[in-house]
């Protein structure tokens, strides 16, 4: 049963190259996020948080994602490749993402030129050096990190992030 769930989770997180060609990166990314229990905001209606796959507009409507909220979602590291070529994402919330693990934040490099706000919290599979890829997110203006009990030396990590991103306002607690 556990193996079957793992297979399904991987299938829901892998980039479908044929579908990408058909609907484009933002639509495919939105579908991925919604299928995995997350939510998105689009540039065309930034006040509306879409968390239901069935309310997406028809496929011929080109969407641009502004925000991703992966709270309580089943996204995985391989799924972050959906961010590639999404050019308007400025906010990402990764809260209580049980299937993200060490190395997952490297996937945010796909949106490093547009990402301004990032929250990482309650991701208990993160430890050690997992937050250090945030140093490469050079457009980041706000960073919020909390409820990350398995990240060792969070104070040292915070200092490294402050040094790499001096203009970013950071709130980092264990």
Backbone bond lengths (Angstrom), bond angles and torsions (degrees), N, CA, C in turn:
res aa  C-N    CA-C-N  psi(-1)  N-CA   C-N-CA  omega(-1)  CA-C   N-CA-C  phi
1 X - - - 1.463 - - 1.530 110.41 -
2 X 1.346 115.53 -44.52 1.461 120.21 179.27 1.534 110.59 -64.45
3 X 1.354 116.42 -38.69 1.461 120.37 178.12 1.521 111.55 -65.09
4 X 1.323 116.66 -38.26 1.461 120.68 178.23 1.522 110.34 -63.64
5 X 1.336 117.51 -44.46 1.467 120.75 178.50 1.526 110.50 -61.14
6 X 1.334 116.44 -41.88 1.462 120.51 178.64 1.514 111.31 -60.20
7 X 1.321 117.39 -41.56 1.460 122.07 178.21 1.523 111.02 -64.01
8 X 1.329 116.51 -44.69 1.469 121.16 178.95 1.525 110.47 -63.11
9 X 1.330 116.78 -44.10 1.467 120.78 179.99 1.521 110.81 -60.55
10 X 1.325 116.89 -43.21 1.467 120.00 178.35 1.523 110.04 -64.98
11 X 1.322 117.52 -42.54 1.465 120.70 179.32 1.529 111.16 -60.71
12 X 1.328 117.74 -38.58 1.465 121.59 179.96 1.525 112.50 -75.96
13 X 1.318 117.46 -9.70 1.459 120.77 -177.70 1.526 113.57 -109.27
14 X 1.290 118.02 -15.84 1.462 121.60 -178.48 1.533 109.90 -76.06
15 X 1.331 115.86 140.39 1.469 120.83 178.49 1.527 109.18 -72.24
16 X 1.330 116.76 125.85 1.457 123.45 176.50 1.532 107.23 -90.06
17 X 1.321 116.20 101.33 1.465 121.68 -172.99 1.529 111.70 -62.27
18 X 1.322 117.77 -38.89 1.467 120.37 179.37 1.526 111.07 -64.88
19 X 1.317 116.19 -42.83 1.473 119.88 178.88 1.529 110.17 -67.11
20 X 1.318 117.43 -36.48 1.462 121.57 177.25 1.524 110.69 -57.45
21 X 1.324 116.78 -43.97 1.472 120.96 178.43 1.522 111.04 -63.50
22 X 1.316 116.53 -34.55 1.461 121.85 -176.70 1.528 112.96 -76.00
23 X 1.340 117.80 -44.47 1.473 120.24 -170.91 1.526 114.65 -113.27
24 X 1.329 118.12 -11.77 1.461 120.63 179.58 1.518 112.71 89.55
25 X 1.340 116.38 165.48 1.469 120.69 -172.40 1.525 115.02 -67.23
26 X 1.332 118.49 -40.06 1.468 119.60 -176.76 1.523 111.81 -68.84
27 X 1.321 116.76 -43.36 1.464 120.37 178.96 1.533 110.09 -62.90
28 X 1.331 116.21 -45.46 1.455 119.76 -179.54 1.525 110.98 -63.94
29 X 1.318 117.09 -40.16 1.462 121.37 178.08 1.532 110.66 -63.52
30 X 1.323 116.78 -42.48 1.468 120.70 178.16 1.533 110.45 -62.74
31 X 1.320 116.57 -44.48 1.462 120.26 179.01 1.528 110.69 -60.63
32 X 1.328 116.26 -42.99 1.471 121.22 178.29 1.523 110.68 -59.50
33 X 1.319 116.01 -48.54 1.465 119.76 -177.45 1.529 110.59 -62.56
34 X 1.324 117.49 -45.11 1.464 121.01 -177.51 1.532 111.68 -69.03
35 X 1.325 117.65 -39.55 1.469 120.45 178.01 1.524 111.80 -62.93
36 X 1.322 115.87 -26.07 1.464 120.52 -178.08 1.521 112.78 -98.71
37 X 1.335 117.53 11.06 1.454 120.82 172.92 1.515 115.70 91.37
38 X 1.320 117.51 10.25 1.462 121.23 178.05 1.518 111.48 -96.05
39 X 1.326 115.36 -165.42 1.464 121.29 -178.66 1.530 108.90 -145.26
40 X 1.332 115.81 161.21 1.468 121.49 179.59 1.523 110.48 -139.98
41 X 1.320 114.59 156.49 1.462 122.10 168.25 1.522 106.39 -119.20
42 X 1.328 115.58 144.41 1.459 120.51 179.19 1.521 110.20 -107.63
43 X 1.322 116.48 155.03 1.464 120.77 -179.91 1.521 110.83 -62.68
44 X 1.320 117.76 -30.01 1.468 121.61 -178.03 1.527 112.88 -72.64
45 X 1.334 118.02 -22.59 1.470 121.94 178.25 1.532 108.79 -148.01
46 X 1.342 116.83 72.92 1.467 121.00 -172.99 1.528 115.29 -66.36
47 X 1.330 118.27 -15.15 1.463 120.56 178.86 1.530 112.51 -86.12
48 X 1.320 117.21 -11.28 1.460 122.08 -176.37 1.525 110.36 -100.29
49 X 1.333 116.47 117.54 1.461 121.79 175.67 1.525 107.73 -91.88
50 X 1.314 116.59 114.25 1.462 122.24 -177.97 1.526 108.53 -93.29
51 X 1.341 116.12 119.07 1.461 120.17 -179.90 1.527 112.13 -126.29
52 X 1.322 116.78 13.99 1.453 121.88 -178.31 1.528 108.91 -128.67
53 X 1.308 116.29 117.88 1.462 122.56 -178.96 1.529 111.69 -54.52
54 X 1.321 116.47 -35.81 1.462 120.98 -174.26 1.524 114.43 -73.16
55 X 1.336 118.01 -9.70 1.469 118.96 178.05 1.531 112.15 -99.62
56 X 1.329 117.36 5.03 1.462 119.01 174.17 1.524 109.02 -63.45
57 X 1.321 117.10 143.54 1.465 119.11 177.81 1.530 110.75 -68.11
58 X 1.329 117.40 170.54 1.468 120.05 178.97 1.535 111.47 -55.15
59 X 1.318 115.37 155.16 1.464 120.97 -175.68 1.518 113.91 -59.73
60 X 1.319 117.76 -26.77 1.469 119.39 -178.10 1.527 112.55 -75.60
61 X 1.332 117.87 -10.89 1.466 121.80 176.77 1.527 107.73 -83.09
62 X 1.323 115.93 117.30 1.472 120.56 -179.42 1.522 109.93 -80.72
63 X 1.303 115.80 123.54 1.460 122.73 -177.33 1.519 110.28 -109.16
64 X 1.316 116.19 154.46 1.462 122.23 171.59 1.529 107.05 -127.86
65 X 1.320 116.53 122.66 1.462 120.96 -179.82 1.518 109.62 -78.90
66 X 1.335 115.77 134.80 1.461 123.05 175.46 1.531 110.83 -101.85
67 X 1.321 115.87 -39.78 1.468 120.62 -174.27 1.518 111.12 -140.65
68 X 1.321 115.08 143.24 1.459 122.32 173.70 1.522 107.92 -119.23
69 X 1.331 116.11 128.39 1.464 121.54 174.17 1.526 107.09 -119.09
70 X 1.319 115.70 104.15 1.461 121.31 -176.66 1.528 112.47 -96.48
71 X 1.326 117.33 21.75 1.465 121.52 -179.31 1.529 111.03 -54.78
72 X 1.331 115.72 126.93 1.469 123.48 177.62 1.525 113.63 59.53
73 X 1.313 117.78 20.38 1.464 120.20 -178.32 1.524 111.02 -87.42
74 X 1.322 115.45 171.32 1.466 121.34 179.06 1.529 111.22 -106.48
75 X 1.335 116.83 28.17 1.461 118.52 178.51 1.526 110.23 -64.88
76 X 1.325 114.46 150.80 1.462 121.61 179.94 1.527 109.22 -125.54
77 X 1.320 114.46 168.07 1.464 121.21 -178.87 1.530 112.16 -51.94
78 X 1.333 117.73 -46.82 1.465 120.19 -177.49 1.524 111.64 -63.93
79 X 1.323 116.82 -25.62 1.458 120.57 -179.47 1.514 113.82 -68.84
80 X 1.331 116.98 -23.61 1.464 119.68 -178.27 1.526 112.39 -65.87
81 X 1.329 117.45 -11.59 1.465 119.79 172.99 1.529 111.54 -66.06
82 X 1.326 117.72 -15.40 1.466 120.94 174.45 1.525 111.74 -64.07
83 X 1.318 117.65 -19.88 1.469 121.19 -178.93 1.527 112.36 -73.09
84 X 1.315 116.78 -17.70 1.462 120.88 -177.29 1.531 110.41 -59.06
85 X 1.313 115.88 129.88 1.475 124.74 179.09 1.528 114.17 71.37
86 X 1.317 117.99 11.78 1.465 121.67 169.00 1.531 105.71 -88.09
87 X 1.320 116.99 111.92 1.470 120.84 -166.36 1.525 114.95 -102.82
88 X 1.323 118.59 3.67 1.468 120.68 -177.18 1.527 113.75 -123.24
89 X 1.321 118.67 1.92 1.466 120.80 -177.64 1.521 109.31 -71.34
90 X 1.340 115.81 117.47 1.467 119.70 -179.84 1.529 113.23 -115.99
91 X 1.335 117.53 -8.91 1.463 120.97 -177.64 1.531 109.79 -138.59
92 X 1.335 115.73 133.03 1.466 121.17 176.53 1.525 108.52 -135.94
93 X 1.335 115.81 131.17 1.461 122.59 174.21 1.529 107.46 -116.60
94 X 1.322 115.49 118.98 1.461 122.35 175.47 1.523 106.90 -114.94
95 X 1.334 116.43 89.68 1.462 121.49 -177.45 1.523 109.70 -120.23
96 X 1.322 115.23 127.27 1.462 121.31 177.09 1.531 111.59 56.13
97 X 1.313 115.78 44.94 1.468 121.78 177.67 1.527 108.06 -92.30
98 X 1.327 115.66 94.67 1.463 122.21 -171.68 1.523 113.66 -66.65
99 X 1.317 117.48 -22.66 1.459 120.39 -174.50 1.524 113.44 -101.55
100 X 1.330 117.11 -2.50 1.463 118.80 172.93 1.516 107.93 -79.20
101 X 1.333 115.58 147.84 1.462 119.88 -175.25 1.519 109.94 -141.70
102 X 1.302 114.83 -178.35 1.456 122.57 176.40 1.538 109.41 -47.03
103 X 1.304 117.40 132.21 1.459 121.86 179.00 1.518 114.59 90.41
104 X 1.314 117.68 -9.82 1.466 120.52 -176.76 1.520 113.33 -63.56
105 X 1.324 117.46 -37.02 1.465 119.85 -174.69 1.521 112.71 -66.16
106 X 1.326 117.73 -16.29 1.462 120.37 175.10 1.527 110.67 -59.37
107 X 1.322 117.26 -27.73 1.458 121.30 178.74 1.517 113.77 -64.34
108 X 1.328 116.92 -20.50 1.471 120.04 177.91 1.526 111.87 -71.09
109 X 1.319 117.45 -11.09 1.470 120.07 178.99 1.527 111.46 -61.65
110 X 1.328 117.22 -22.96 1.469 120.68 177.85 1.528 111.83 -61.66
111 X 1.342 117.13 -25.85 1.472 120.66 -177.10 1.527 111.72 -119.99
112 X 1.324 116.82 24.31 1.468 119.43 -174.28 1.525 113.27 -65.28
113 X 1.319 118.48 -23.55 1.470 119.41 -179.31 1.524 112.54 -80.54
114 X 1.337 118.20 -15.78 1.469 120.63 -178.02 1.525 113.98 -117.58
115 X 1.331 118.05 -19.11 1.466 121.38 -174.58 1.523 111.12 -70.63
116 X 1.337 115.72 118.31 1.464 121.48 -178.29 1.532 112.84 -109.94
117 X 1.337 117.16 -31.54 1.469 121.32 -177.81 1.526 109.37 -127.60
118 X 1.335 114.81 132.05 1.459 120.33 -179.82 1.521 109.73 -139.03
119 X 1.329 115.04 133.19 1.465 121.34 171.58 1.518 107.81 -121.99
120 X 1.326 116.24 129.96 1.460 122.69 174.30 1.522 106.43 -126.94
121 X 1.335 116.66 117.38 1.464 119.73 -175.06 1.527 110.79 -155.86
122 X 1.307 115.60 146.11 1.456 120.77 175.03 1.518 114.54 63.09
123 X 1.324 117.74 21.71 1.465 121.77 177.67 1.525 107.30 -96.71
124 X 1.326 116.23 90.32 1.460 121.89 -168.15 1.521 114.63 -76.35
125 X 1.318 118.27 -8.67 1.462 119.94 174.90 1.524 111.74 -85.78
126 X 1.325 116.73 -0.60 1.463 120.89 177.68 1.517 109.18 -87.99
127 X 1.298 115.29 135.93 1.457 120.67 176.16 1.514 108.62 -151.20
128 X 1.295 116.43 -171.70 1.453 121.92 173.25 1.513 115.11 45.23
129 X 1.304 115.34 -118.07 1.465 123.11 -173.09 1.533 112.96 -97.96
130 X 1.305 118.04 18.18 1.463 121.55 -171.32 1.522 114.51 -59.96
131 X 1.319 118.51 -27.05 1.467 120.93 -177.14 1.526 112.86 -86.31
132 X 1.318 118.03 -12.72 1.462 120.34 -174.51 1.534 115.01 -63.13
133 X 1.337 120.86 -29.62 1.464 118.55 175.80 1.537 113.70 -59.61
134 X 1.325 117.53 -16.27 1.467 120.91 176.99 1.529 110.26 -61.31
135 X 1.332 117.38 -25.78 1.471 121.19 179.05 1.527 112.36 -56.17
136 X 1.321 117.02 -28.08 1.466 121.65 -176.78 1.525 113.30 -85.10
137 X 1.322 117.28 -4.01 1.471 121.30 -178.90 1.525 108.44 -87.33
138 X 1.310 116.02 76.13 1.465 123.12 -167.35 1.529 114.65 -68.89
139 X 1.314 119.07 -15.40 1.469 121.32 177.92 1.524 112.57 -93.04
140 X 1.326 116.85 -2.14 1.464 121.51 -175.60 1.529 111.78 -62.51
141 X 1.339 115.35 129.25 1.467 122.24 178.73 1.523 112.16 -109.09
142 X 1.353 116.48 -29.07 1.465 121.26 -179.34 1.520 109.44 -136.77
143 X 1.335 115.73 132.97 1.454 121.62 176.78 1.520 108.53 -133.01
144 X 1.328 114.98 128.86 1.463 120.66 177.67 1.531 107.58 -126.25
145 X 1.333 115.92 122.85 1.461 122.08 179.16 1.525 107.94 -130.63
146 X 1.338 116.81 125.80 1.460 120.73 176.29 1.520 110.22 -156.10
147 X 1.338 116.21 166.07 1.458 123.18 -179.99 1.531 111.23 53.77
148 X 1.331 114.91 50.60 1.466 121.68 179.31 1.538 108.78 -124.16
149 X 1.339 117.31 67.20 1.464 120.95 -170.81 1.528 115.21 -65.60
150 X 1.321 118.52 -19.90 1.463 119.77 -176.01 1.522 113.23 -96.12
151 X 1.322 116.99 1.68 1.464 120.20 173.81 1.523 107.02 -81.11
152 X 1.307 115.50 114.06 1.467 120.10 -179.34 1.527 109.53 -80.11
153 X 1.317 116.38 149.64 1.470 122.30 176.45 1.529 112.43 53.39
154 X 1.315 117.19 46.69 1.463 119.89 -176.56 1.529 111.75 -61.11
155 X 1.322 117.08 -29.41 1.465 119.67 178.35 1.529 110.42 -65.09
156 X 1.330 116.68 -42.06 1.467 121.52 177.91 1.526 110.54 -65.66
157 X 1.322 116.20 -42.72 1.464 121.13 177.20 1.526 109.62 -60.37
158 X 1.325 117.22 -44.01 1.466 121.45 179.27 1.525 110.86 -60.11
159 X 1.324 117.41 -42.48 1.467 120.73 178.10 1.523 111.55 -61.86
160 X 1.336 116.11 -42.03 1.470 119.96 178.51 1.523 111.32 -63.53
161 X 1.322 116.03 -41.56 1.465 119.70 179.38 1.524 110.89 -66.57
162 X 1.329 117.15 -41.44 1.471 120.96 177.36 1.522 110.95 -60.27
163 X 1.322 116.11 -40.89 1.464 120.43 -179.18 1.536 110.95 -66.54
164 X 1.332 116.73 -40.67 1.463 121.42 -178.28 1.525 112.44 -75.12
165 X 1.342 116.78 -30.70 1.470 121.93 -175.40 1.530 109.69 -129.00
166 X 1.322 118.08 68.21 1.470 120.67 -172.82 1.530 114.73 -64.38
167 X 1.325 118.36 -22.20 1.470 120.86 -178.72 1.528 112.51 -89.23
168 X 1.316 116.56 -6.95 1.463 121.70 -177.53 1.531 110.07 -84.22
169 X 1.333 115.99 130.55 1.465 121.62 174.77 1.526 107.08 -81.55
170 X 1.332 115.90 122.03 1.466 120.04 -174.22 1.520 112.12 -121.75
171 X 1.325 114.36 138.90 1.459 122.70 172.47 1.530 105.45 -126.98
172 X 1.326 116.29 97.83 1.459 121.44 -174.33 1.524 109.38 -121.95
173 X 1.330 115.69 114.43 1.463 122.09 175.12 1.521 108.06 -133.67
174 X 1.318 115.60 154.83 1.458 119.46 -177.62 1.518 110.24 -70.58
